[in-house]
Amino acid sequence: MGRRVVMTSKVEEVESKNNRAECTESESTRASTNTPIQKIITSQKTERKVLVEGQFLAERFPSGISVMGGDIHELANTTVLATAGRALHMVIVLDGQLGFGYDEQDFHLRGQVRCASSISSTDPVPTAVIVDIKRRCSFRRYLTKGRVRKINIIVPHAWFERTPADESGSRDAFWQHFSQHLSTVEWQPSQNVLSYCNEMLTAIDFDDKWQRNIYIETRVTAIIGEMVNDVIQMPIKPSYQQITDPIHTSSEHYDVLCAAIEYIESYLHTDLTLEEVAKQSAMSVSALQRKFKDTFSCTVFDYIRQRRLAKVKEAMDKEKITIGEAAYMAGYNHPSNFITAFKRQYGVTPGELTNS
């Protein structure tokens, strides 16, 4: 059976109340606690359907860190689309299965009903993952009927900038694992971390919002501390990303062009001009071109072309679209030009990709 696709606004997670899939509370249906059952409902005019219901956690702290999650029931097999911002994202699944993706990269996590000490080291499905997002990117949440209990912690990069950073070897060791956009570390949380997560979910019932925020923040900070300690002790995996791919670069060089990249990503579907991108980046056209060339080894329009082709490839992988539709989405007037560009970038034609 095919999966429906629900478009949402720019949010960090489907549970966010800013989601176009509206979040409401049911006064008639409550859990065993006093917390109302909340629901996420599609806002499409033709059909309003409950996608998810349960108890949701959403807290933001003065440090800039935020945490979302909950004990929820997914009621439909569908895909929710949104965007995710620049930050280090930690996703921990306690029970059930969770499918999601950023740009072209998908993740599938499974919670462990058994205790952490009994989890096999050869289990192919991880319980938690840490993903470094260096630019705003597309986000997908694959809803599948069933119960999920999970926590998502979002840590801004600035939170890790501490004094004296120059005297810390562990800081460099940590960031070596996250040198590229969408660098990923699979993580098996300790029993302490899983306990902290469960405590945060029980805090949903707290009536005092101020106390709840402090209670949850202490546990989030403890989880981050354990995560950092675990990561710096892991062996660094070799990078298999294509070195010619302009979207992957270190955060140090990337920050210079952050505004330009985020603007381009937000308006890939429009006729972008150098003048518009330069204006949004607060620099001249010549400076923009030079910094793009120095940082990504490509021109601004090369970057735009490659990102459009990547988006189209993602659509072709997940949806049945024609070559003509794909060419139009990528901004090509003639399918033959699109096919040539696609093969140059991916080594196969669009037809070979869809038939594989």
C-alpha positions as CSV (number, residue, x, y, z in Angstrom):
1,M,0.0,0.0,0.0
2,G,1.4,3.4,-0.9
3,R,2.2,6.0,1.7
4,R,0.5,9.4,1.6
5,V,2.6,12.5,1.9
6,V,1.6,15.4,4.2
7,M,3.4,18.7,3.7
8,T,4.2,20.7,6.9
9,S,5.8,24.1,7.6
10,K,9.4,24.6,8.7
11,V,9.5,22.8,12.0
12,E,12.0,20.7,13.8
13,E,9.7,17.7,14.4
14,V,6.3,16.6,13.5
15,E,5.2,16.9,17.1
16,S,5.8,20.7,17.1
17,K,2.7,22.8,17.6
18,N,3.8,25.0,14.7
19,N,3.2,22.1,12.4
20,R,0.5,22.5,9.7
21,A,-0.6,19.1,10.9
22,E,-2.4,20.7,13.8
23,C,-1.9,19.6,17.4
24,T,-5.0,19.5,19.5
25,E,-6.1,18.2,22.9
26,S,-8.9,15.8,23.4
27,E,-10.9,16.6,26.6
28,S,-12.9,13.4,26.3
29,T,-10.1,11.0,26.0
30,R,-7.4,11.0,28.7
31,A,-4.6,8.7,29.7
32,S,-4.2,7.0,33.0
33,T,-2.8,10.3,34.3
34,N,-4.4,13.7,34.2
35,T,-2.7,14.7,31.0
36,P,-5.0,15.2,28.0
37,I,-4.4,13.0,25.0
38,Q,-3.1,15.3,22.2
39,K,-3.6,14.7,18.5
40,I,-1.9,15.8,15.3
41,I,-4.5,16.3,12.6
42,T,-3.9,17.1,8.9
43,S,-4.9,20.6,8.0
44,Q,-5.9,19.7,4.4
45,K,-9.2,21.2,3.5
46,T,-10.4,18.1,1.6
47,E,-9.8,15.7,4.5
48,R,-9.0,16.2,8.2
49,K,-7.5,13.0,9.6
50,V,-5.9,12.2,12.9
51,L,-2.3,11.1,12.2
52,V,-0.9,10.8,15.7
53,E,-2.3,11.0,19.2
54,G,-0.7,10.7,22.6
55,Q,1.2,12.7,25.2
56,F,3.7,15.1,23.8
57,L,6.8,16.6,25.3
58,A,8.1,20.0,24.0
59,E,10.5,22.1,26.0
60,R,13.0,24.8,25.2
61,F,15.7,26.1,27.6
62,P,17.5,29.4,28.0
63,S,20.7,27.7,26.7
64,G,19.0,27.2,23.3
65,I,18.7,23.5,23.7
66,S,15.3,22.0,23.0
67,V,13.7,18.6,23.6
68,M,10.7,17.0,22.0
69,G,9.2,13.6,22.1
70,G,6.4,11.7,23.8
71,D,4.4,8.5,24.3
72,I,2.4,8.4,21.1
73,H,0.3,6.2,18.8
74,E,0.7,6.7,15.1
75,L,-2.6,6.0,13.5
76,A,-1.8,6.2,9.8
77,N,0.9,5.0,7.4
78,T,2.0,8.3,5.9
79,T,5.0,10.6,5.4
80,V,5.2,14.0,7.0
81,L,7.5,16.6,5.3
82,A,9.1,19.5,7.1
83,T,12.5,21.1,7.5
84,A,15.2,20.8,10.2
85,G,17.6,23.5,11.3
86,R,21.3,23.7,12.0
87,A,22.1,21.8,15.2
88,L,23.3,18.5,16.6
89,H,20.2,16.3,16.7
90,M,20.0,13.3,19.1
91,V,17.2,10.9,18.6
92,I,16.5,8.1,21.2
93,V,13.8,5.5,20.8
94,L,12.6,3.8,24.0
95,D,9.8,1.7,22.6
96,G,8.5,1.0,19.1
97,Q,10.1,1.8,15.8
98,L,10.9,5.2,14.3
99,G,11.6,6.1,10.7
100,F,12.8,9.5,9.6
101,G,15.2,11.2,7.2
102,Y,17.2,14.4,6.5
103,D,17.7,15.3,2.8
104,E,18.8,12.1,1.1
105,Q,19.7,10.1,4.2
106,D,17.1,7.9,6.0
107,F,17.3,6.4,9.5
108,H,15.4,3.6,11.1
109,L,15.6,3.1,14.9
110,R,14.0,0.6,17.2
111,G,13.4,0.9,20.9
112,Q,14.4,-2.0,23.1
113,V,11.8,-3.3,25.5
114,R,14.5,-5.3,27.2
115,C,17.1,-3.6,29.3
116,A,20.2,-2.0,27.7
117,S,22.5,-4.6,29.2
118,S,20.8,-7.4,27.2
119,I,21.0,-5.7,23.8
120,S,23.2,-7.6,21.4
121,S,26.2,-5.7,20.0
122,T,25.3,-7.2,16.6
123,D,21.7,-5.8,16.6
124,P,21.5,-4.2,13.1
125,V,18.9,-1.7,14.2
126,P,20.2,1.1,16.5
127,T,18.4,2.5,19.5
128,A,19.7,6.0,19.1
129,V,21.5,8.2,16.5
130,I,23.3,11.5,16.6
131,V,23.2,13.6,13.4
132,D,25.0,16.8,12.8
133,I,23.0,19.2,10.6
134,K,25.2,22.0,9.2
135,R,22.5,23.7,7.0
136,R,18.7,23.8,7.0
137,C,17.6,20.7,5.2
138,S,14.5,18.7,4.4
139,F,13.0,16.5,7.1
140,R,10.8,13.4,6.6
141,R,8.9,11.5,9.3
142,Y,7.7,8.1,8.2
143,L,4.6,7.4,10.3
144,T,3.7,3.7,10.7
145,K,0.7,2.5,12.7
146,G,1.8,1.6,16.2
147,R,3.1,3.0,19.5
148,V,6.4,4.9,19.8
149,R,8.1,6.4,22.9
150,K,11.0,8.6,22.0
151,I,13.1,11.6,22.8
152,N,14.7,14.1,20.4
153,I,17.3,16.5,21.8
154,I,18.4,19.4,19.6
155,V,21.6,21.1,20.6
156,P,22.7,24.3,18.8
157,H,26.4,24.3,17.8
158,A,27.1,27.5,19.8
159,W,26.3,25.5,23.0
160,F,29.5,23.5,22.5
161,E,31.7,26.6,22.2
162,R,33.2,26.9,25.6
163,T,36.3,28.5,27.1
164,P,39.1,27.5,27.0
165,A,38.2,25.4,23.9
166,D,41.8,25.7,22.6
167,E,43.0,23.7,25.6
168,S,40.6,20.8,25.1
169,G,41.7,17.8,23.2
170,S,38.3,16.1,23.8
171,R,36.5,18.9,21.9
172,D,38.5,18.2,18.8
173,A,38.1,14.5,19.2
174,F,34.3,15.0,19.5
175,W,33.9,17.1,16.4
176,Q,36.1,14.8,14.2
177,H,33.1,12.5,14.2
178,F,30.9,15.3,12.8
179,S,33.1,16.9,10.1
180,Q,30.4,16.9,7.4
181,H,26.8,17.8,6.9
182,L,24.7,14.8,8.1
183,S,27.6,13.1,9.8
184,T,26.1,10.3,11.9
185,V,27.0,8.4,15.0
186,E,25.0,5.4,16.0
187,W,24.7,5.3,19.8
188,Q,23.7,2.7,22.3
189,P,22.6,4.8,25.4
190,S,23.4,3.5,28.9
191,Q,20.7,2.5,31.3
192,N,21.2,5.8,33.0
193,V,20.3,7.7,29.8
194,L,17.3,5.5,29.2
195,S,16.1,6.3,32.8
196,Y,16.6,10.0,32.2
197,C,14.5,9.7,29.1
198,N,11.7,7.9,31.0
199,E,11.8,10.5,33.7
200,M,11.4,13.3,31.2
201,L,8.3,11.6,29.8
202,T,6.8,11.3,33.2
203,A,7.4,15.1,33.7
204,I,4.7,15.7,31.1
205,D,2.2,15.4,34.0
206,F,3.8,18.2,36.0
207,D,1.3,21.1,36.5
208,D,4.1,23.6,37.3
209,K,5.6,24.5,34.0
210,W,8.6,26.3,35.6
211,Q,9.5,23.3,37.7
212,R,9.0,21.0,34.7
213,N,11.3,23.0,32.6
214,I,14.1,22.9,35.2
215,Y,13.5,19.2,35.9
216,I,13.8,18.2,32.3
217,E,16.8,20.5,31.5
218,T,18.9,18.8,34.2
219,R,18.3,15.4,32.6
220,V,18.9,16.7,29.1
221,T,22.2,18.1,30.2
222,A,23.2,14.8,31.8
223,I,22.3,12.9,28.6
224,I,24.4,15.3,26.5
225,G,27.3,14.8,28.9
226,E,27.1,11.0,28.6
227,M,26.8,11.2,24.9
228,V,29.9,13.4,24.5
229,N,31.9,11.0,26.8
230,D,30.8,8.0,24.7
231,V,31.5,9.6,21.3
232,I,35.0,10.8,22.1
233,Q,35.9,7.2,22.9
234,M,34.6,5.8,19.7
235,P,36.9,5.1,16.7
236,I,36.5,7.7,13.9
237,K,34.9,6.2,10.9
238,P,36.3,7.0,7.5
239,S,34.2,9.3,5.4
240,Y,32.6,7.8,2.3
241,Q,31.0,11.0,1.0
242,Q,32.0,12.1,-2.5
243,I,34.7,14.7,-2.2
244,T,33.2,16.5,-5.1
245,D,29.8,16.9,-3.4
246,P,29.7,20.7,-2.5
247,I,27.1,20.3,0.3
248,H,29.7,18.6,2.6
249,T,32.3,20.7,4.3
250,S,33.6,21.5,7.8
251,S,31.5,23.7,10.0
252,E,34.4,26.2,10.3
253,H,34.3,27.0,6.6
254,Y,30.6,26.5,6.2
255,D,29.6,29.2,8.7
256,V,30.9,31.9,6.3
257,L,28.3,31.0,3.7
258,C,25.5,29.8,6.1
259,A,23.1,32.6,5.1
260,A,23.6,32.0,1.4
261,I,23.1,28.2,1.7
262,E,20.0,28.5,3.8
263,Y,18.5,31.0,1.4
264,I,19.3,28.8,-1.6
265,E,17.9,25.7,0.1
266,S,14.6,27.6,0.9
267,Y,14.2,28.9,-2.7
268,L,15.6,26.0,-4.8
269,H,12.2,25.8,-6.6
270,T,12.5,29.5,-7.8
271,D,14.6,31.3,-10.4
272,L,17.5,32.2,-8.1
273,T,19.9,35.0,-9.1
274,L,23.3,35.8,-7.8
275,E,22.2,39.3,-6.8
276,E,19.4,37.9,-4.6
277,V,21.7,35.3,-2.9
278,A,24.4,37.9,-2.3
279,K,21.9,40.3,-0.8
280,Q,20.7,37.7,1.6
281,S,24.3,36.9,2.5
282,A,25.2,40.5,3.2
283,M,28.1,40.4,0.7
284,S,28.9,41.5,-2.9
285,V,28.3,39.2,-5.8
286,S,32.1,38.9,-6.4
287,A,32.7,38.1,-2.7
288,L,30.0,35.4,-2.8
289,Q,31.4,33.8,-5.9
290,R,34.9,33.8,-4.5
291,K,34.0,32.3,-1.2
292,F,31.8,29.7,-2.8
293,K,34.8,28.7,-5.1
294,D,37.2,28.7,-2.1
295,T,34.9,26.7,0.2
296,F,33.1,24.3,-2.2
297,S,35.3,24.3,-5.2
298,C,32.3,25.1,-7.4
299,T,30.3,28.2,-8.5
300,V,27.1,29.3,-6.9
301,F,25.1,28.0,-9.9
302,D,27.0,24.7,-9.8
303,Y,25.8,24.3,-6.2
304,I,22.2,25.2,-7.2
305,R,22.3,22.7,-10.1
306,Q,23.7,19.9,-7.9
307,R,21.2,20.5,-5.1
308,R,18.2,20.5,-7.5
309,L,19.4,17.3,-9.1
310,A,19.8,15.8,-5.6
311,K,16.2,16.8,-4.7
312,V,14.9,15.3,-7.9
313,K,16.8,12.1,-7.3
314,E,15.2,11.9,-3.9
315,A,11.8,12.3,-5.4
316,M,12.5,9.7,-8.1
317,D,13.6,7.3,-5.4
318,K,10.4,7.7,-3.4
319,E,7.7,8.6,-5.9
320,K,6.9,7.5,-9.5
321,I,7.5,10.6,-11.6
322,T,8.2,10.8,-15.3
323,I,11.5,11.9,-16.8
324,G,9.7,15.0,-18.1
325,E,8.4,15.9,-14.6
326,A,11.9,15.3,-13.1
327,A,13.5,17.6,-15.7
328,Y,11.0,20.3,-14.9
329,M,11.6,20.0,-11.2
330,A,15.3,20.3,-11.8
331,G,14.8,23.4,-13.9
332,Y,15.6,22.0,-17.3
333,N,13.6,22.9,-20.4
334,H,14.6,19.8,-22.3
335,P,14.7,16.3,-20.9
336,S,17.8,15.4,-22.9
337,N,19.8,18.1,-21.1
338,F,18.5,16.9,-17.7
339,I,19.5,13.3,-18.6
340,T,23.0,14.4,-19.5
341,A,23.4,16.4,-16.3
342,F,22.0,13.6,-14.1
343,K,24.3,11.0,-15.5
344,R,27.3,13.3,-15.1
345,Q,26.5,13.7,-11.4
346,Y,25.3,10.2,-10.5
347,G,26.9,7.9,-13.2
348,V,23.5,6.5,-14.3
349,T,20.7,7.9,-16.3
350,P,17.3,8.7,-14.6
351,G,15.8,5.7,-16.5
352,E,18.5,3.4,-15.2
353,L,17.9,4.6,-11.7
354,T,14.1,4.0,-11.8
355,N,14.5,0.6,-13.4
356,S,17.1,-0.6,-10.8
